[in-house]
Amino acid sequence: MWLKGLHPQLPGFSCPLRALTGIPCPTCFLTRAISAALTGDLHDAVHWHLFGPVMAAVLVGWSVVSIRQRRLMPRGVFRGAAARPTIALGTSSLLAYWLLRLSLNAWPSLA
């Protein structure tokens, strides 16, 4: 993602929901936001998606823990009942942000 942030012309996947319906999904523009955050451009990151800097921090933290543990899925991540409230809060926050953007028609232009 850091490389994609430096070179936006690199190919990537487009959103299937947006391609089929014209309605952006909850994670539309999140890849661009994470790429911008990883390259240090927080203004653009927030412009693309509010969760971009947060997810960039999560990915960096995940990477550090994975490298230290030498495991792709670090021990203690998403384990047991303690992870459920965190996942539920993250999902509900993402959906609330998506509904807000839908209601305000607040999508960044691709130009």
DSSP file (Angstrom, degrees, kcal/mol; ACC not computed):
  #  RESIDUE AA STRUCTURE BP1 BP2  ACC     N-H-->O    O-->H-N    N-H-->O    O-->H-N    TCO  KAPPA ALPHA  PHI   PSI    X-CA   Y-CA   Z-CA
    1    1 A M     >        0   0    0      0, 0.0     4,-2.1     0, 0.0     5,-0.1   0.000 360.0 360.0 360.0 -34.9    0.0    0.0    0.0
    2    2 A W  H  >  +     0   0    0      2,-0.2     4,-1.5     1,-0.2     5,-0.1   0.928 360.0  47.3 -62.2 -43.6    2.9    2.3    0.7
    3    3 A L  H  > S+     0   0    0      1,-0.2     4,-2.0     2,-0.2    -1,-0.2   0.896 110.2  52.3 -63.6 -41.3    4.2    1.7   -2.9
    4    4 A K  H  4 S+     0   0    0      1,-0.2    -1,-0.2     2,-0.2    -2,-0.2   0.847 106.8  54.5 -63.4 -34.2    0.7    2.2   -4.3
    5    5 A G  H  < S+     0   0    0     -4,-2.1    -1,-0.2     1,-0.2    -2,-0.2   0.857 111.4  43.8 -66.9 -35.4    0.6    5.5   -2.4
    6    6 A L  H  < S+     0   0    0     -4,-1.5    -2,-0.2     1,-0.3    -1,-0.2   0.805 126.9  31.3 -77.5 -29.5    3.8    6.6   -4.1
    7    7 A H    ><  +     0   0    0     -4,-2.0     3,-2.0    -5,-0.1    -1,-0.3  -0.702  65.3 175.1-130.8  79.3    2.7    5.3   -7.5
    8    8 A P  T 3  S+     0   0    0      0, 0.0    -1,-0.1     0, 0.0    -4,-0.1   0.664  73.5  73.1 -63.0 -16.0   -1.1    5.7   -7.9
    9    9 A Q  T 3  S+     0   0    0      2,-0.0     3,-0.1    -5,-0.0    -5,-0.1   0.593  71.0 110.8 -75.7  -8.5   -0.9    4.5  -11.5
   10   10 A L  S <  S-     0   0    0     -3,-2.0    -3,-0.0    -6,-0.2    -6,-0.0  -0.370  80.6-101.3 -61.9 144.1   -0.2    0.9  -10.4
   11   11 A P        +     0   0    0      0, 0.0     2,-0.3     0, 0.0    -1,-0.1  -0.274  50.4 162.7 -68.4 156.0   -3.1   -1.4  -11.1
   12   12 A G        -     0   0    0     -3,-0.1     2,-0.3    -8,-0.0     0, 0.0  -0.903  40.1 -76.9-156.0-178.1   -5.5   -2.3   -8.4
   13   13 A F        -     0   0    0     -2,-0.3     2,-0.2     1,-0.0     0, 0.0  -0.708  38.3-141.9 -91.8 140.7   -9.0   -3.8   -7.8
   14   14 A S        -     0   0    0     -2,-0.3    14,-0.0     1,-0.1    -1,-0.0  -0.614  33.6 -89.8 -95.8 164.1  -12.1   -1.7   -8.2
   15   15 A C     >  -     0   0    0     -2,-0.2     4,-2.1     1,-0.2     5,-0.1  -0.593  28.7-156.6 -75.7 120.0  -15.1   -1.9   -6.0
   16   16 A P  H  > S+     0   0    0      0, 0.0     4,-2.2     0, 0.0     5,-0.2   0.882  92.9  52.7 -65.3 -37.6  -17.6   -4.5   -7.3
   17   17 A L  H  >>S+     0   0    0      1,-0.2     4,-2.9     2,-0.2     5,-0.6   0.925 111.9  45.4 -63.8 -43.6  -20.6   -2.9   -5.5
   18   18 A R  H  >5S+     0   0    0      1,-0.2     4,-1.4     3,-0.2    -1,-0.2   0.877 112.5  51.5 -67.4 -36.8  -19.8    0.5   -7.0
   19   19 A A  H  <5S+     0   0    0     -4,-2.1    -1,-0.2     1,-0.2    -2,-0.2   0.874 118.5  37.4 -66.6 -36.8  -19.3   -1.1  -10.5
   20   20 A L  H  <5S+     0   0    0     -4,-2.2    -2,-0.2    -5,-0.1    -1,-0.2   0.872 136.0  15.0 -83.0 -39.2  -22.6   -2.9  -10.3
   21   21 A T  H  <5S-     0   0    0     -4,-2.9    -3,-0.2     2,-0.2    -2,-0.2   0.638  88.9-123.1-113.7 -18.5  -24.8   -0.3   -8.6
   22   22 A G  S  <<S+     0   0    0     -4,-1.4    -4,-0.2    -5,-0.6    -3,-0.1   0.411  76.6 118.2  84.1  -2.6  -23.0    3.0   -8.7
   23   23 A I        -     0   0    0     -6,-0.6    -1,-0.3     1,-0.0    -2,-0.2  -0.871  66.9-126.1 -99.3 122.2  -23.2    3.1   -4.9
   24   24 A P        -     0   0    0      0, 0.0    78,-0.0     0, 0.0    -1,-0.0  -0.374  24.4-125.5 -65.0 144.5  -19.8    3.2   -3.1
   25   25 A C    >   -     0   0    0      1,-0.1     3,-1.6    -2,-0.0   -10,-0.0  -0.299  32.5 -93.5 -82.0 173.2  -19.3    0.5   -0.5
   26   26 A P  T 3  S+     0   0    0      0, 0.0    -1,-0.1     0, 0.0    71,-0.0   0.771 126.6  44.2 -60.1 -25.1  -18.3    1.3    3.1
   27   27 A T  T >  S+     0   0    0      2,-0.1     3,-2.2     3,-0.0     4,-0.4   0.317  79.2 133.7-104.7   9.3  -14.7    0.8    2.3
   28   28 A C  T <  S+     0   0    0     -3,-1.6   -14,-0.0     1,-0.3     0, 0.0  -0.376  79.7  12.2 -59.5 135.9  -14.6    2.7   -1.0
   29   29 A F  T 3> S+     0   0    0     -2,-0.1     4,-1.9    20,-0.1    -1,-0.3   0.435  94.4 114.8  74.5   3.8  -11.5    4.9   -1.1
   30   30 A L  H <> S+     0   0    0     -3,-2.2     4,-2.7     2,-0.2     5,-0.2   0.876  72.4  53.5 -70.7 -36.2  -10.0    3.2    1.9
   31   31 A T  H  > S+     0   0    0     -4,-0.4     4,-2.6     2,-0.2    -1,-0.2   0.933 110.8  46.5 -62.4 -45.2   -7.1    1.9    0.0
   32   32 A R  H  > S+     0   0    0      1,-0.2     4,-2.5     2,-0.2    -1,-0.2   0.901 112.8  50.6 -62.3 -40.3   -6.2    5.4   -1.3
   33   33 A A  H  X S+     0   0    0     -4,-1.9     4,-2.4     2,-0.2    -2,-0.2   0.912 111.6  46.5 -65.3 -43.0   -6.6    6.7    2.2
   34   34 A I  H  X S+     0   0    0     -4,-2.7     4,-2.7     2,-0.2    -2,-0.2   0.917 112.1  51.5 -65.6 -42.6   -4.3    4.1    3.7
   35   35 A S  H  X S+     0   0    0     -4,-2.6     4,-1.2    -5,-0.2    -2,-0.2   0.921 111.3  47.5 -59.6 -44.2   -1.8    4.7    1.0
   36   36 A A  H  <>S+     0   0    0     -4,-2.5     5,-2.6     1,-0.2     3,-0.3   0.909 112.4  49.4 -64.0 -41.5   -1.8    8.4    1.6
   37   37 A A  H ><5S+     0   0    0     -4,-2.4     3,-1.3     1,-0.2    -2,-0.2   0.900 108.4  53.0 -65.1 -40.0   -1.5    7.9    5.4
   38   38 A L  H 3<5S+     0   0    0     -4,-2.7    -1,-0.2     1,-0.3    -2,-0.2   0.746 108.9  50.0 -69.2 -22.3    1.5    5.5    4.9
   39   39 A T  T 3<5S-     0   0    0     -4,-1.2    -1,-0.3    -3,-0.3    -2,-0.2   0.393 123.0-106.2 -94.3   2.9    3.2    8.1    2.8
   40   40 A G  T < 5S+     0   0    0     -3,-1.3     2,-1.2    -4,-0.3    -3,-0.2   0.509  81.0 128.0  91.4   5.4    2.6   10.8    5.4
   41   41 A D     >< +     0   0    0     -5,-2.6     4,-2.0    -6,-0.2    -1,-0.1  -0.664  22.7 164.9 -96.2  81.0   -0.1   12.8    3.6
   42   42 A L  H  > S+     0   0    0     -2,-1.2     4,-2.3     1,-0.2     5,-0.2   0.802  70.3  60.3 -70.2 -29.4   -2.7   12.8    6.4
   43   43 A H  H  > S+     0   0    0      2,-0.2     4,-1.8     1,-0.2    -1,-0.2   0.953 111.0  39.8 -62.6 -49.4   -4.7   15.6    4.7
   44   44 A D  H  > S+     0   0    0      2,-0.2     4,-2.4     1,-0.2     5,-0.2   0.866 112.0  58.6 -66.6 -35.4   -5.3   13.5    1.6
   45   45 A A  H  X S+     0   0    0     -4,-2.0     4,-2.4     1,-0.2     7,-0.3   0.934 110.1  41.5 -59.9 -46.4   -5.8   10.4    3.8
   46   46 A V  H  < S+     0   0    0     -4,-2.3    -1,-0.2     1,-0.2    -2,-0.2   0.837 110.9  58.7 -71.0 -32.1   -8.7   12.0    5.6
   47   47 A H  H  < S+     0   0    0     -4,-1.8    -2,-0.2    -5,-0.2    -1,-0.2   0.914 111.7  40.4 -60.7 -43.0  -10.0   13.5    2.4
   48   48 A W  H  < S-     0   0    0     -4,-2.4     2,-0.3     1,-0.3    -2,-0.2   0.940 137.8 -16.0 -73.7 -47.8  -10.3   10.0    0.9
   49   49 A H    ><  -     0   0    0     -4,-2.4     3,-1.7    -5,-0.2    -1,-0.3  -0.923  52.1-135.8-162.3 131.6  -11.7    8.2    3.9
   50   50 A L  T 3  S+     0   0    0     -2,-0.3     4,-0.4     1,-0.3    -1,-0.1   0.790 106.5  55.1 -60.5 -29.9  -11.8    9.1    7.6
   51   51 A F  T 3> S+     0   0    0      1,-0.2     4,-2.9     2,-0.1    -1,-0.3   0.486  81.9  94.5 -84.9  -2.0  -10.7    5.6    8.6
   52   52 A G  H <> S+     0   0    0     -3,-1.7     4,-2.4    -7,-0.3    -1,-0.2   0.943  86.6  41.7 -57.1 -55.8   -7.5    5.7    6.5
   53   53 A P  H  > S+     0   0    0      0, 0.0     4,-2.1     0, 0.0    -1,-0.2   0.875 115.9  51.4 -62.1 -35.4   -5.1    6.9    9.1
   54   54 A V  H  > S+     0   0    0     -4,-0.4     4,-2.2     2,-0.2    -2,-0.2   0.943 112.4  44.8 -65.0 -47.3   -6.6    4.6   11.7
   55   55 A M  H  X S+     0   0    0     -4,-2.9     4,-2.7     1,-0.2    -1,-0.2   0.850 110.0  55.7 -67.6 -33.2   -6.3    1.5    9.4
   56   56 A A  H  X S+     0   0    0     -4,-2.4     4,-2.3    -5,-0.3    -1,-0.2   0.921 109.1  47.1 -62.6 -43.1   -2.8    2.5    8.4
   57   57 A A  H  X S+     0   0    0     -4,-2.1     4,-2.6     2,-0.2    -2,-0.2   0.899 111.9  50.7 -64.4 -40.4   -1.8    2.5   12.1
   58   58 A V  H  X S+     0   0    0     -4,-2.2     4,-2.9     1,-0.2    -2,-0.2   0.921 111.0  48.5 -62.8 -43.6   -3.5   -0.8   12.6
   59   59 A L  H  X S+     0   0    0     -4,-2.7     4,-2.4     2,-0.2    -2,-0.2   0.889 111.8  48.4 -65.6 -38.9   -1.6   -2.3    9.6
   60   60 A V  H  X S+     0   0    0     -4,-2.3     4,-2.4     2,-0.2    -2,-0.2   0.934 113.9  47.0 -65.9 -44.8    1.7   -1.0   10.8
   61   61 A G  H  X S+     0   0    0     -4,-2.6     4,-2.5     1,-0.2     5,-0.2   0.921 112.0  50.2 -61.0 -44.1    1.1   -2.4   14.3
   62   62 A W  H  X S+     0   0    0     -4,-2.9     4,-2.8     1,-0.2    -1,-0.2   0.914 110.5  50.8 -59.0 -43.8    0.0   -5.7   12.9
   63   63 A S  H  X S+     0   0    0     -4,-2.4     4,-2.5     2,-0.2     5,-0.2   0.916 109.9  48.8 -62.5 -44.4    3.1   -5.8   10.8
   64   64 A V  H  X S+     0   0    0     -4,-2.4     4,-2.4     2,-0.2    -1,-0.2   0.936 114.4  45.0 -61.9 -46.8    5.4   -5.1   13.8
   65   65 A V  H  X S+     0   0    0     -4,-2.5     4,-2.5     1,-0.2     5,-0.2   0.905 113.1  51.4 -65.0 -41.0    3.7   -7.8   15.9
   66   66 A S  H  X>S+     0   0    0     -4,-2.8     5,-1.7    -5,-0.2     4,-1.3   0.903 111.3  47.1 -62.5 -41.9    3.7  -10.3   13.0
   67   67 A I  H  <5S+     0   0    0     -4,-2.5    -2,-0.2     2,-0.2    -1,-0.2   0.919 113.2  48.4 -67.2 -42.6    7.4   -9.8   12.4
   68   68 A R  H  <5S+     0   0    0     -4,-2.4    -2,-0.2     1,-0.2    -1,-0.2   0.895 120.0  37.3 -64.3 -39.3    8.3  -10.1   16.1
   69   69 A Q  H  <5S-     0   0    0     -4,-2.5    -1,-0.2     2,-0.2    -2,-0.2   0.592 102.7-132.3 -87.3 -10.9    6.2  -13.3   16.5
   70   70 A R  T  <5 +     0   0    0     -4,-1.3     2,-0.3     1,-0.2    -3,-0.2   0.902  68.9 116.5  57.1  43.6    7.2  -14.6   13.0
   71   71 A R      < -     0   0    0     -5,-1.7    -1,-0.2    -6,-0.2    -2,-0.2  -0.999  66.1-142.9-140.7 139.2    3.6  -15.4   12.3
   72   72 A L  S    S+     0   0    0     -2,-0.3    -1,-0.1     1,-0.3    -6,-0.1   0.906 104.5  41.1 -66.8 -40.8    1.2  -14.0    9.7
   73   73 A M  S    S-     0   0    0     -7,-0.1    -1,-0.3    -3,-0.1     3,-0.1  -0.883  97.0-139.5-107.1  98.5   -1.7  -14.1   12.2
   74   74 A P    >   -     0   0    0      0, 0.0     3,-1.4     0, 0.0     2,-0.1  -0.171  23.4 -99.3 -60.3 149.2   -0.2  -12.9   15.5
   75   75 A R  T 3  S+     0   0    0      1,-0.2     3,-0.1   -10,-0.1     4,-0.0  -0.423 106.4  26.1 -65.3 141.0   -1.1  -14.7   18.7
   76   76 A G  T >  S+     0   0    0      1,-0.3     3,-0.6    -2,-0.1     2,-0.5   0.408  86.5 126.7  88.6  -2.2   -3.8  -12.9   20.7
   77   77 A V  T <  S-     0   0    0     -3,-1.4    -1,-0.3     1,-0.2     6,-0.0  -0.793  85.2  -8.7 -93.3 128.4   -5.4  -11.1   17.7
   78   78 A F  T 3  S+     0   0    0     -2,-0.5     2,-0.5     1,-0.2    -1,-0.2   0.884  96.2 151.1  55.5  43.9   -9.1  -11.6   17.4
   79   79 A R    <>  -     0   0    0     -3,-0.6     4,-0.6    -4,-0.0     3,-0.4  -0.907  46.6 -28.2-109.9 132.2   -9.2  -14.2   20.1
   80   80 A G  H >> S-     0   0    0     -2,-0.5     3,-1.0     1,-0.2     4,-0.6   0.041  99.2 -41.6  70.3-170.7  -12.1  -15.0   22.3
   81   81 A A  H 34 S+     0   0    0      1,-0.2     3,-0.4     2,-0.2    -1,-0.2   0.698 123.7  71.9 -69.5 -21.5  -15.0  -12.9   23.6
   82   82 A A  H 3> S+     0   0    0     -3,-0.4     4,-0.5     1,-0.2    -1,-0.2   0.803  96.6  51.2 -66.9 -28.0  -12.7   -9.9   24.3
   83   83 A A  H <X S+     0   0    0     -3,-1.0     4,-2.5    -4,-0.6     5,-0.2   0.740  91.9  77.4 -80.8 -23.3  -12.3   -9.2   20.6
   84   84 A R  H  X S+     0   0    0     -4,-0.6     4,-2.8    -3,-0.4     5,-0.2   0.901  92.8  47.9 -58.6 -46.4  -16.0   -9.2   19.8
   85   85 A P  H  > S+     0   0    0      0, 0.0     4,-2.6     0, 0.0    -1,-0.2   0.893 112.7  50.5 -62.6 -36.3  -16.8   -5.7   21.2
   86   86 A T  H  X S+     0   0    0     -4,-0.5     4,-2.4     2,-0.2    -2,-0.2   0.924 112.9  44.9 -65.4 -44.7  -13.9   -4.2   19.3
   87   87 A I  H  X S+     0   0    0     -4,-2.5     4,-2.6     2,-0.2     5,-0.2   0.916 114.4  49.3 -65.4 -43.2  -15.0   -5.8   16.1
   88   88 A A  H  X S+     0   0    0     -4,-2.8     4,-2.5    -5,-0.2     5,-0.2   0.904 112.2  48.0 -63.7 -41.7  -18.6   -4.8   16.7
   89   89 A L  H  X S+     0   0    0     -4,-2.6     4,-2.3    -5,-0.2    -2,-0.2   0.918 113.3  47.6 -65.3 -43.7  -17.6   -1.2   17.4
   90   90 A G  H  X S+     0   0    0     -4,-2.4     4,-2.2     2,-0.2    -2,-0.2   0.916 114.3  46.4 -62.9 -44.2  -15.3   -1.0   14.4
   91   91 A T  H  X S+     0   0    0     -4,-2.6     4,-2.4     2,-0.2    -2,-0.2   0.922 113.9  47.0 -65.7 -44.7  -18.0   -2.4   12.1
   92   92 A S  H  X S+     0   0    0     -4,-2.5     4,-2.4    -5,-0.2    -1,-0.2   0.878 112.3  50.8 -67.6 -35.9  -20.7   -0.2   13.4
   93   93 A S  H  X S+     0   0    0     -4,-2.3     4,-2.4    -5,-0.2    -1,-0.2   0.916 111.0  48.7 -64.8 -42.9  -18.5    2.9   13.2
   94   94 A L  H  X S+     0   0    0     -4,-2.2     4,-2.2     2,-0.2    -2,-0.2   0.912 113.2  46.8 -63.6 -43.5  -17.6    2.1    9.6
   95   95 A L  H  X S+     0   0    0     -4,-2.4     4,-2.6     2,-0.2    -2,-0.2   0.883 111.7  51.0 -67.0 -38.3  -21.3    1.6    8.7
   96   96 A A  H  X S+     0   0    0     -4,-2.4     4,-2.1     2,-0.2    -2,-0.2   0.912 111.4  47.9 -64.7 -41.8  -22.3    4.8   10.4
   97   97 A Y  H  X S+     0   0    0     -4,-2.4     4,-2.4     2,-0.2    -2,-0.2   0.896 111.7  51.0 -63.9 -40.3  -19.6    6.7    8.5
   98   98 A W  H  X S+     0   0    0     -4,-2.2     4,-2.5     2,-0.2    -2,-0.2   0.927 110.3  48.3 -62.9 -46.1  -20.8    5.1    5.3
   99   99 A L  H  X S+     0   0    0     -4,-2.6     4,-2.6     2,-0.2    -1,-0.2   0.877 110.7  51.9 -63.3 -37.6  -24.4    6.0    5.9
  100  100 A L  H  X S+     0   0    0     -4,-2.1     4,-2.0     2,-0.2    -1,-0.2   0.928 111.2  46.6 -63.3 -45.0  -23.4    9.6    6.7
  101  101 A R  H  X>S+     0   0    0     -4,-2.4     5,-2.0     1,-0.2     4,-0.9   0.886 112.8  50.4 -65.4 -37.7  -21.4    9.9    3.5
  102  102 A L  H  <5S+     0   0    0     -4,-2.5     3,-0.4     1,-0.2    -2,-0.2   0.932 111.4  47.6 -64.1 -44.5  -24.3    8.4    1.5
  103  103 A S  H  <5S+     0   0    0     -4,-2.6    -2,-0.2     1,-0.2    -1,-0.2   0.834 119.9  38.2 -68.1 -31.7  -26.8   10.8    3.1
  104  104 A L  H  <5S-     0   0    0     -4,-2.0    -1,-0.2    -5,-0.2    -2,-0.2   0.505 101.6-131.1 -93.5  -5.9  -24.6   13.8    2.4
  105  105 A N  T  <5 +     0   0    0     -4,-0.9     2,-1.0    -3,-0.4    -3,-0.2   0.924  49.2 161.4  51.8  46.8  -23.4   12.5   -1.0
  106  106 A A      < +     0   0    0     -5,-2.0    -1,-0.2    -6,-0.2    -4,-0.1  -0.573   8.3 142.5-101.4  68.4  -19.9   13.3    0.3
  107  107 A W        -     0   0    0     -2,-1.0   -59,-0.1    -3,-0.1   -58,-0.1  -0.904  51.1-117.0-109.9 136.1  -17.7   11.2   -2.0
  108  108 A P        -     0   0    0      0, 0.0     2,-0.2     0, 0.0   -60,-0.0  -0.343  31.6-113.2 -67.2 150.6  -14.3   12.5   -3.2
  109  109 A S        -     0   0    0      1,-0.1     0, 0.0     2,-0.0     0, 0.0  -0.581  12.1-138.1 -82.8 150.2  -13.9   13.0   -7.0
  110  110 A L              0   0    0      1,-0.2    -1,-0.1    -2,-0.2     0, 0.0   0.526 360.0 360.0 -83.9  -6.2  -11.5   10.7   -8.8
  111  111 A A              0   0    0      0, 0.0    -1,-0.2     0, 0.0    -2,-0.0   0.478 360.0 360.0 -76.9 360.0  -10.2   13.6  -10.9
